[in-house]
């Protein structure tokens, strides 16, 4: 079908007259753009452009443009494996050619129909379609059309094993297309396949490389995978399996066409098998099985069955046009019978296709729901993990804040102890007893009252009791003889401050701090300080 599209484009350029009206120029431009997009396998964009051109051509009643538009729409749908719609559009093109254009347009449709038979591997019918078109093109001296028809005849002939006829028409095609280098890429591929079949592997390989170079030079990149298939087959027949595998893998990287992928996977699998790499061979055989999925094969068979019906209907339609001149009544009855049969078959096939599509859509929806459920579970797990991390962070911050506040309270309480010692020493001094300095005595009295109030320790006790009320209550209940400063010391042990930290807070030496621990442990009936800490931990 790719060769047919190129022929369609250039035949249109030769046949079409210079368009003067703005609408005709726009329509022509849309047609050319649509053909280029189709060559690049951008079928959605191609069909959008062609449909837009179709609307303009219908408004202007431009039969020539309508013929090429319907022909190219049919080619697009054929490559999308929608043979029903492809034949519908080719039928439209044939009707326009029969009613408004000359014979060469009808032969162009025959050439396109030959392309459909080529896909179905009915090569004898390809020759039936191409031979009349070829003879008509020769009579007109149309070198491009002759070259295209000769290429198709050679393609069908090589598949039928008619090697002499293949060589003859390959030579004609190359001679006719010499001034159309962009079209030679497809011909080089066919020539490479011919030389491969007759065993001239070196020439086959050279032709394959020429095809790739031409495809790159003239931006016909869609033909590169086809050339790679031929090169891989050539290297396989030559028993250079590693080169065959390399070319096949390169072809896979450059094609999205299912049929081309299947052929390349088959070559790779056979190469690995012949190399006794059975594991790799099985892997690529599995790939072939996946590509040729039974549902797609059934779909394709049903579609092509419908296409065959439409092709036959196309021929009948032309015959009935001629017969209608002789008997109008018989033609109407026959047309209605064919139409009814076509509608019945079309409805049946489309219902089968629709049921299969609905099944596939249902399976896709189930898979999508599973994916969404899994995504939701992952999100919930992530949220739980973040919540736990936040909880640990808040807990750590609270512990740090508690430790900081308690430390500050202990510092204030320790300062009161220092002031108490100073007041006691001052009160005992001989100078204080004998002095008449009233202000000094009032100051000492105020300090004494402040110490007695012990507001810092009360603040600390209040906060600590709020945070550790069970610990303070249990300690006072079980050890009522403990003094306030002893409870303070034990509180610092309880909040797990080190000896060094406690000594720093209380402004005492670490050695005295250790001794204080031992004294309190003994006072509370424990043998060592470790037992004291363990005991304090049980009071919370």
Rosetta blueprint (number, residue, H / E / L):
1 X L
2 X H
3 X H
4 X H
5 X H
6 X H
7 X H
8 X H
9 X H
10 X H
11 X H
12 X H
13 X H
14 X H
15 X H
16 X L
17 X L
18 X L
19 X L
20 X L
21 X L
22 X H
23 X H
24 X H
25 X H
26 X H
27 X H
28 X H
29 X H
30 X H
31 X H
32 X H
33 X H
34 X H
35 X H
36 X H
37 X H
38 X H
39 X H
40 X L
41 X L
42 X L
43 X H
44 X H
45 X H
46 X H
47 X H
48 X H
49 X H
50 X H
51 X H
52 X H
53 X H
54 X H
55 X H
56 X H
57 X H
58 X H
59 X H
60 X H
61 X L
62 X L
63 X H
64 X H
65 X H
66 X H
67 X H
68 X H
69 X H
70 X H
71 X H
72 X H
73 X H
74 X H
75 X H
76 X H
77 X H
78 X H
79 X H
80 X L
81 X L
82 X L
83 X H
84 X H
85 X H
86 X H
87 X H
88 X H
89 X H
90 X H
91 X H
92 X H
93 X H
94 X H
95 X H
96 X H
97 X H
98 X H
99 X H
100 X H
101 X L
102 X L
103 X H
104 X H
105 X H
106 X H
107 X H
108 X H
109 X H
110 X H
111 X H
112 X H
113 X H
114 X H
115 X H
116 X H
117 X H
118 X H
119 X H
120 X L
121 X L
122 X L
123 X H
124 X H
125 X H
126 X H
127 X H
128 X H
129 X H
130 X H
131 X H
132 X H
133 X H
134 X H
135 X H
136 X H
137 X H
138 X H
139 X H
140 X H
141 X L
142 X L
143 X H
144 X H
145 X H
146 X H
147 X H
148 X H
149 X H
150 X H
151 X H
152 X H
153 X H
154 X H
155 X H
156 X H
157 X H
158 X H
159 X H
160 X L
161 X L
162 X L
163 X H
164 X H
165 X H
166 X H
167 X H
168 X H
169 X H
170 X H
171 X H
172 X H
173 X H
174 X H
175 X H
176 X H
177 X L
178 X L
179 X L
180 X L
181 X H
182 X H
183 X H
184 X H
185 X H
186 X H
187 X H
188 X H
189 X H
190 X H
191 X H
192 X H
193 X H
194 X H
195 X H
196 X H
197 X H
198 X L
199 X L
200 X L
201 X H
202 X H
203 X H
204 X H
205 X H
206 X H
207 X H
208 X H
209 X H
210 X H
211 X H
212 X H
213 X H
214 X H
215 X H
216 X H
217 X H
218 X L
219 X L
220 X L
221 X H
222 X H
223 X H
224 X H
225 X H
226 X H
227 X H
228 X H
229 X H
230 X H
231 X H
232 X H
233 X H
234 X H
235 X H
236 X H
237 X H
238 X L
239 X L
240 X L
241 X H
242 X H
243 X H
244 X H
245 X H
246 X H
247 X H
248 X H
249 X H
250 X H
251 X H
252 X H
253 X H
254 X L
255 X L
256 X L
257 X L
258 X H
259 X H
260 X H
261 X H
262 X H
263 X H
264 X H
265 X H
266 X H
267 X H
268 X H
269 X H
270 X H
271 X H
272 X H
273 X H
274 X H
275 X L
276 X L
277 X L
278 X H
279 X H
280 X H
281 X H
282 X H
283 X H
284 X H
285 X H
286 X H
287 X H
288 X H
289 X H
290 X H
291 X H
292 X L
293 X L
294 X H
295 X H
296 X H
297 X H
298 X H
299 X H
300 X H
301 X H
302 X H
303 X H
304 X H
305 X H
306 X H
307 X H
308 X H
309 X H
310 X H
311 X H
312 X H
313 X H
314 X H
315 X H
316 X H
317 X H
318 X H
319 X H
320 X H
321 X H
322 X H
323 X H
324 X H
325 X L
326 X L
327 X L
328 X H
329 X H
330 X H
331 X H
332 X H
333 X H
334 X H
335 X H
336 X H
337 X H
338 X H
339 X H
340 X H
341 X H
342 X H
343 X H
344 X H
345 X H
346 X H
347 X H
348 X H
349 X H
350 X H
351 X H
352 X H
353 X H
354 X H
355 X H
356 X H
357 X H
358 X H
359 X H
360 X H
361 X H
362 X H
363 X H
364 X H
365 X H
366 X H
367 X H
368 X H
369 X H
370 X H
371 X H
372 X H
373 X H
374 X H
375 X H
376 X H
377 X H
378 X H
379 X H
380 X H
381 X H
382 X H
383 X H
384 X H
385 X H
386 X H
387 X H
388 X H
389 X H
390 X H
391 X H
392 X H
393 X H
394 X H
395 X H
396 X H
397 X H
398 X H
399 X H
400 X H
401 X H
402 X H
403 X H
404 X H
405 X H
406 X H
407 X H
408 X H
409 X H
410 X H
411 X H
412 X H
413 X H
414 X H
415 X H
416 X H
417 X H
418 X H
419 X H
420 X H
421 X H
422 X H
423 X H
424 X H
425 X H
426 X H
427 X H
428 X H
429 X L
430 X H
431 X H
432 X H
433 X H
434 X H
435 X L
436 X L
437 X L
438 X H
439 X H
440 X H
441 X H
442 X H
443 X H
444 X H
445 X H
446 X H
447 X H
448 X H
449 X H
450 X H
451 X H
452 X H
453 X H
454 X L
455 X H
456 X H
457 X H
458 X H
459 X H
460 X H
461 X H
462 X H
463 X H
464 X H
465 X H
466 X H
467 X H
468 X H
469 X H
470 X H
471 X H
472 X H
473 X H
474 X H
475 X H
476 X H
477 X H
478 X H
479 X L
480 X L
481 X L
482 X L
483 X L
484 X H
485 X H
486 X H
487 X H
488 X H
489 X H
490 X H
491 X H
492 X H
493 X H
494 X H
495 X L
496 X L
497 X L
498 X L
499 X H
500 X H
501 X H
502 X H
503 X H
504 X H
505 X H
506 X H
507 X L
508 X L
509 X L
510 X H
511 X H
512 X H
513 X H
514 X H
515 X H
516 X H
517 X H
518 X H
519 X H
520 X H
521 X H
522 X H
523 X H
524 X L
525 X L
526 X L
527 X L
528 X L
529 X H
530 X H
531 X H
532 X H
533 X H
534 X H
535 X H
536 X H
537 X H
538 X H
539 X L
540 X L
